[in-house]
Amino acid sequence: MKIAIIAHDGKKPEMVNFLNKNKSKLKQVSLVATGTTGNHVENTGLKVEKKLSGPLGGDAQIAALTAEKELKMILFFRDPLGKHPHEPDVQMLMRICDVHNIPIATNPATAQLLIDAFFAGEKLG
């Protein structure tokens, strides 16, 4: 079971808080993250497979894993107010999630619902 973790720079503190809050659950699954986000995930004590940084192709790598049905869900803490030069990659990732019916949470509240549902035994995706 693999979960992808992504966070825009302005949302990395929220992502770290979320990971720390859910560490006991997340230790039970495989995690994959974009590069810089992966460094923050490691700093929480969780093991993570790191891909490229989002702007350098990491979002596309996560999208490829999604299309290959290797991910159970994606937790993508997006900054809706920031400008992101790789926004087309972000949109592509979200489209791939919709095409392949993979849950994607774009904020901590939705991420918590997905994690709680998964660990309560709900069928996702």
Backbone torsions as a table, in degrees:
resi	resn	phi	psi	omega
1	MET	NA	123.9	-175.9
2	LYS	-126.4	135.1	176.9
3	ILE	-120.5	135.3	176.0
4	ALA	-94.5	140.5	178.6
5	ILE	-122.2	125.3	177.6
6	ILE	-138.1	144.0	175.1
7	ALA	-150.7	130.2	171.4
8	HIS	-65.1	156.5	-174.4
9	ASP	-52.3	-43.0	-178.2
10	GLY	-70.1	-11.8	-178.1
11	LYS	-110.8	1.1	-178.5
12	LYS	-62.0	-39.2	176.2
13	PRO	-60.5	-39.8	176.8
14	GLU	-64.4	-39.2	179.5
15	MET	-64.8	-43.2	178.7
16	VAL	-62.1	-43.9	177.4
17	ASN	-60.1	-42.9	178.9
18	PHE	-61.8	-46.6	-179.2
19	LEU	-62.0	-43.7	179.1
20	ASN	-62.9	-40.0	179.5
21	LYS	-64.4	-33.0	-174.7
22	ASN	-111.0	19.7	-173.6
23	LYS	-57.8	-42.3	-177.4
24	SER	-62.8	-36.0	177.6
25	LYS	-73.5	-45.3	-174.2
26	LEU	-70.2	-20.2	175.5
27	LYS	-67.5	-15.9	-176.8
28	GLN	-88.2	-5.3	-177.0
29	VAL	-126.3	166.8	173.5
30	SER	-86.2	137.4	178.6
31	LEU	-116.1	143.6	173.5
32	VAL	-132.2	144.0	-177.2
33	ALA	-147.2	159.0	170.0
34	THR	-69.2	161.3	-168.7
35	GLY	-48.3	-65.8	-176.5
36	THR	-65.9	-40.0	176.3
37	THR	-60.2	-40.1	178.8
38	GLY	-58.8	-36.5	176.5
39	ASN	-62.0	-41.4	178.4
40	HIS	-67.4	-38.5	177.6
41	VAL	-61.2	-46.1	178.4
42	GLU	-58.6	-37.5	-179.5
43	ASN	-65.9	-17.4	176.2
44	THR	-84.5	-7.7	-178.5
45	GLY	95.4	2.7	178.4
46	LEU	-89.7	146.9	174.7
47	LYS	-81.3	141.2	-178.7
48	VAL	-150.5	143.1	170.8
49	GLU	-89.7	121.3	-177.0
50	LYS	-97.6	134.0	173.6
51	LYS	-101.6	-170.2	176.2
52	LEU	-65.1	160.7	171.5
53	SER	-60.3	147.9	-178.2
54	GLY	-48.5	-53.7	-178.4
55	PRO	-64.9	-18.4	-179.1
56	LEU	-97.7	7.9	176.7
57	GLY	119.9	-1.1	-179.2
58	GLY	-62.3	-38.8	177.7
59	ASP	-62.1	-39.4	179.0
60	ALA	-67.6	-37.1	177.3
61	GLN	-64.4	-40.9	177.2
62	ILE	-65.6	-39.4	177.5
63	ALA	-61.2	-39.8	178.9
64	ALA	-63.1	-42.3	176.6
65	LEU	-61.8	-36.7	179.1
66	THR	-65.3	-47.6	-179.2
67	ALA	-62.6	-30.3	179.1
68	GLU	-86.5	6.0	177.9
69	LYS	59.3	34.0	178.0
70	GLU	-89.9	-10.1	-177.6
71	LEU	-110.6	141.5	175.6
72	LYS	-85.1	-34.5	179.5
73	MET	-164.5	165.3	176.0
74	ILE	-126.3	132.4	173.6
75	LEU	-110.0	106.4	-174.0
76	PHE	-122.1	97.0	-179.0
77	PHE	-80.5	96.6	-174.8
78	ARG	-89.4	148.2	172.9
79	ASP	-101.5	100.2	-175.2
80	PRO	-72.7	-11.5	-177.2
81	LEU	-100.8	-9.3	-178.4
82	GLY	-92.3	158.8	174.6
83	LYS	-92.6	134.4	-177.5
84	HIS	-130.2	115.1	-177.3
85	PRO	-63.2	-20.3	-180.0
86	HIS	-100.4	25.9	-179.8
87	GLU	-55.0	-36.3	176.0
88	PRO	-58.7	-35.7	177.2
89	ASP	-67.0	-38.6	178.7
90	VAL	-63.5	-45.7	179.0
91	GLN	-62.9	-39.1	178.2
92	MET	-63.4	-42.5	178.4
93	LEU	-60.8	-44.5	180.0
94	MET	-65.9	-37.9	177.5
95	ARG	-65.0	-42.5	179.1
96	ILE	-62.2	-38.7	176.4
97	CYS	-61.0	-43.4	179.4
98	ASP	-66.0	-42.6	-178.7
99	VAL	-62.2	-41.2	-174.3
100	HIS	-101.1	8.6	176.1
101	ASN	57.6	45.0	177.9
102	ILE	-104.7	123.6	-179.2
103	PRO	-63.4	137.6	176.2
104	ILE	-133.1	126.3	177.3
105	ALA	-104.4	129.6	-177.9
106	THR	-107.7	7.8	177.3
107	ASN	-154.0	162.3	-176.3
108	PRO	-60.4	-35.5	-178.8
109	ALA	-63.4	-46.1	179.4
110	THR	-69.6	-38.1	177.7
111	ALA	-59.1	-41.7	180.0
112	GLN	-64.3	-41.0	176.9
113	LEU	-60.5	-43.4	179.8
114	LEU	-64.8	-46.0	-179.5
115	ILE	-63.1	-46.3	180.0
116	ASP	-61.6	-42.0	179.3
117	ALA	-64.8	-43.8	-179.2
118	PHE	-61.4	-47.2	-176.1
119	PHE	-78.4	-9.2	172.7
120	ALA	-90.7	-1.7	176.8
121	GLY	94.3	10.0	178.4
122	GLU	-69.8	146.4	176.2
123	LYS	-83.1	122.1	178.3
124	LEU	-110.8	142.3	174.4
125	GLY	72.2	NA	NA
